[in-house]
Amino acid sequence: MPKTFSKLSSSTFFFHFTLLFFSATSSGSFSNILSPKKFGLKREKLTHLHFYFHDIVSSRNPTAIPVASAASTNKSHTGFGVVMMADDPLTAAPDPNSKLVGKAQGIYASAAQNEVGLLMVMNLAFMEGKYNGSSLSLLGRNTVFSRVREMPIVGGSGLFRFARGYAQANTHTVDLKTGNAVVEYNVYVFHY
């Protein structure tokens, strides 16, 4: 190798090095830096959404059903291990017959052994007004017996593309016999 290298002139070496450097950095790249303006992104807005989440687990037409559990789930005082699939209505007021503004669709699971602490993985899919067809993605911890629970908003679609923020949940009513609940949500989200 030393003999071959010594035969190359410094200009030839520089040319080959430059060619190798540019070919390595310009081809095969899987990412590019883009201008936000190219996607129509302007100034960020902060939006506050207020609605009621209706989780119906005991009725002829439940909106949340168990899809998995562990053998020990029935012995657990927190329901540890149960996984629920939900398609819960979101309404403008606590009355279930009030205006439907969207659906909370996703999974919640009992993920705590010593308290009722849920892992929430939900899409808040809106179907009212200018947000019709847009959604927010919520992912977080919900300790249901805490007065106010805060969960992150980690993204969105439609008018909520590039969204980030948080949701505060506050139990409005709960029937401890049936497990049915109405939860007030205040969502604060930055988006373009």
Salt bridges, closest charged atoms under 4 A:
GLU44 OE2 - ARG164 NH1 2.23
ASP87 OD2 - LYS103 NZ 3.50
GLU115 OE2 - ARG141 NH2 2.43
GLU128 OE2 - LYS99 NZ 2.93
GLU184 OE2 - HIS50 NE2 2.65
